[in-house]
Amino acid sequence: MDAEAVRAALRGPAAAFWAAERLNEALGEPLPFGQPRVTAAAVGHLVRAGHLACLGGDADCPDVHPDQVEALARRRDLPVILDRHVPLGPDQAAVRLGVRRVDFDRMVDLGWITPTGAVEIDYKRQGGVTRVPLYSAQDVALLPVIRPEVDWRELRTVAPGRRSPLSALTPPPRGGTRC
């Protein structure tokens, strides 16, 4: 009997935080601009999308099989898979676009992007439960493509404390159509 084959077959489940760190390593350190950062919650999204099998634990941050994580880490299309299945919070979306959070919030106000879901986070010491909107990473990544009229270079270099170039734009009326 092959001892190495037996050892490989007996590998137990890996925690979501380990899987997230392994996928981050596969993306490269430091992460280049535009690539997503994988978290334990992102591993839960990958399980729900069918890219990893849940082996128990918390449904939001499940234990997964390490061999499946390794196979996923070797895929060249890993950033595309993450874009397709892992949502971003507003802070992450702003970082992904390379803009200030206030500028991303303005894009939401203008109707350029809408949340695809939300998550409730309990900040016990800072006032309780807060509902945080989640945005499709793919939609966030496509904003510069679908909004070519915006000077993205200028938007990405606005100094803190300076007025946003987006502040001159008028949001659509409430109840109107949004694009």
C-alpha positions, 0 to 999 in steps of 0.5 A, a space after each residue: 500500500 502506498 503510504 503517501 496515497 493514504 495520507 492524501 486520502 485522509 486529509 481533513 477539511 480546511 477552514 475557510 480562513 485557510 482557503 482564503 489565504 491560499 487563494 490570496 497567495 495564488 493571486 499574488 502578493 502584493 495584489 496588483 490593482 484590480 484583483 479581488 482580495 479573498 476573505 473567509 466569507 468569499 469562500 462561502 460564496 464560492 461554495 454556494 456557486 459550486 466551485 468548492 464543496 462544503 464539508 461542514 462548519 458555518 454556512 457563511 465561512 464553511 470548511 472545504 476540502 484542501 485539494 479543491 482549494 489547491 485546484 481552484 488556486 491553480 486556475 488561471 481564471 481565478 480572478 474572473 471566478 471571484 468577480 462572478 461570484 464574490 460581492 464587494 462591500 462599498 469600501 472594497 468597491 471603492 478600492 477596486 475602482 481606485 477611487 475614494 469611498 465618497 466618490 463611489 457613494 456618489 456613483 451609487 447616488 447617480 444610479 450607475 450601480 445598484 446593490 445586488 444584496 446586503 449583509 448585516 454586521 453586528 458592531 456590538 461596541 459601536 451601536 449594534 447591527 448595520 446593514 451593508 450593501 453588497 455590489 457585484 464585483 463584475 459590475 464594479 469592474 465594468 464601470 469604467 467601460 460603461 461610463 467612458 465619459 468620466 475622466 477616471 484618471 482625474 477621479 482616481 487622483 482627486 486629493 483628500 478634501 477636494 471636491 469630487 468631479 462627480 459632484 457636478 452631475 445630477 442624480 436621476 429623479 427618485 422613481 425614475 429609470 436608472 442606467 
